[in-house]
Amino acid sequence: MRRWIACLIVPALLAGCGAEPVWAPDEAVTRAAYYNDEAPPSITLFTVINNRSGEGAHSALMINASQRVIFDPAGTWWHRMAPERNDLHYGITPTMLKFYIDYHARETYHVDIQTLEVSPEQAEAALQLAEEYGAVPKAFCGRSTSDILRRLPGFETVPRSIFPGSIMRGFAKLEGVERRQVYDSDSDNNGAVLDTQQTVARAQPAR
């Protein structure tokens, strides 16, 4: 019961709370498209973990397919160079990936990153599911993330859950998962982080 309540009251500035439906124009999505040809097709599960309680606060997926995207359900991260269509962010270059992780890692939260190499067909299927999923209501980041995973061949054992921690533990049981964790001592002022990211991006190329 306490875990359910905690999921509902995660601070609004954390990327587990409320997203409005948005639809970037075709030209913006086409212009931003990025393919990471230095890595094989893969699916990455991001889990934002509360450093005090150890509970998961947010789930998201990065998909490296014919282009690299981040499905950030009910998320609050955004960047003008990573156009969004209903919680799916395009143009995830190395700079945008760094920005995304830095936005979530702070003094009270760290980011658990689990990556699994998949076939090109699995990656494309994941991309299509993310594109079709639509905007996600607040507090349903875990449910939408696990919905997509469980519809992919090879990911059927990942539990369908509203709890990011449960999804993370299920994902960890898949054979071949690589894991790393990112900690940061930045304050919880995510608005300031976003402002800084926009400024940095204007001053240097994103790729």
N, C-alpha and C positions, 0 to 999 in steps of 0.2 A: 504493500500500500504506500509506504513512504517513497519507494522508487517511482511509482506512478505520479505522486504529487510533485516530486522533484523534477520530473520530466516536464511538467506543466508550468513550473515557475522559474525555469531557466531565464536569466536576465534577458531582456529584449535585445540587448546589443550583441548577444551571442548568436551565432548563425543557426540556431535551432528554432528561431521564432519568426513567425509571420512573413510571408512573401506575397507581394501583389502580382497578379498576372501581367506579364510584359511580353512584347513581341518585337524583337529587333528586325529592321527591314532586311530584305534579301541581300542588298548590296553590302551592308555592314557585316553580315555573317560570311558572305563569300570573301570579302576583303580580309577578314580576320582569320580564316581557316589556317590551321597549323598542323602539320604532320611531323611527328617525332620519328624520323627515319633512323635514329641512333639506338632505338630500343625496339624489342619485339612487341607484337600486340599484347596488351595486358589490361587487367582490371585492377584498380587500386581502391581499397576501402579506407577512407579517412574516418577516424573516430576521435572526437574532441572529448577529453577526459578531465573531469574536475579534480584538481590536485589535492583538494581537502578530503573529499568523500570517496574518490576513486570511481565514481559513477560516470557512465557515458552521458554526454550532454548533446551530441549531434553526430549524425551520420551523413556521409556524402560519398560519391563515387567519381573517380577519374577513369576515363575510358580512352585507351590509346588504340584507335582503330584507323580507318582511312584519314581521320583527323583526331586530334586530341581535345577532349572536352571534359568539363566537370559538371556532373549532375549534383547540384547543391540544394536539395529540397527544403523549402521554407527558409532559405538562407538570406543573410543580409549583406554578404560580401558582393561588391560589384566593381567593375572597372570599365571605363569608356572604351578600352582596347580589347575587352573580352565581352562582346555583345551577348545579351541574354535572351533566351526564349523560354519563358515559363520554367525557371529554375535550371535550365541547361545553359552553361556558359561555353562559348566557342573561343577559339584563339588562345588555347592554354600553352603559350610559349614557356620556356624556362623562367623568364621574368614573371609572367603571370602566375605560374605555379608557386614560385617563391613568395609572391605577394599573398596568394591565397593562404598558404601555410602560416605566414607571419601574422596575418590578420587573426588567426584563431589561437596561436600559441602565445600565451601571456603569463603573468605571474600566478594566476589562479587556474589556468587550463594548459594542458599539453596536448599534442596531436599524435595519435598512434596511426602509423601508416603501414598498411599491409598490401603487398603487391603480388599478383599471381599472373604469370605468363599464360596466355591462352592462344587458341588458334585464331587466324584472321576471321573465320566465320563466327566464332563466339564473340569476338570484339565488335564486329559489325552488327550482330544481333543485339548486343548490349547498347550500342549507339542508337539503333532504331527504337528500342524500348524506351530509352531516355528521351528521345525526341517526341515520342508519342504520349508520354506519361502526363504531361500538363502540370500546371502550378499546384503546389502542395500546401495544404492548410498547416497552420502552426501546430507544433507538437507531433506532427506525423512524419518527421524526417526519417525515423527508423523504419516505419511501416513501408514507406514508398521505396526506400533503399532495398529493404529485404524483398519486397514484391518483385523488383527488377531482377535481383540476384537469383531468386528461386525459379524464375522463368527461363534461366539460361541452363543449357545442358552442362552437367558437371557441378552445378551449384545448388542442387536440390536439397542438400543436407543443411544449408544455412537456414536457421530458424526464421519464420515470419514473425516479426516482433516489433513492438513500438520502442523497445529498449536498445539504444545503440551498443551498450556493453554486451548484451546477449548476441547481437549480430556479429560483433567483433570476435567474440570467443568462438562462434560457429565458423566464421571465415578462417580463423587460425587453424582449424582442423583440416582444411583442404591441403592436399599434398602439394608441396612446392612453394608455399607462401613465404615471401621474404618480408621482414618486418623491421621498421625503425621507428624511433620516437623523437619528437622535436619539442624541446623545452625552451622557454624564453622568459626573461625577467621584465618584459615590457609591462606597463600598467594596463588596466582593463579599459582604457579609453579607446575603443575601436574607431570612433569617429575621427580621432586624430591620426590613427593608422591609415585610414582611407584617404584622408587629406594628403598625407605624406606620399602615399603610393601614386596618387594622381599627379603630384608635383614631380616626382622622380620620373614617371613615365613620359612627361612632357619634355624632360631634359635629355632623355636618352632613348635610343631605339629599344623596342620591346623584344626583339629577336636577337 
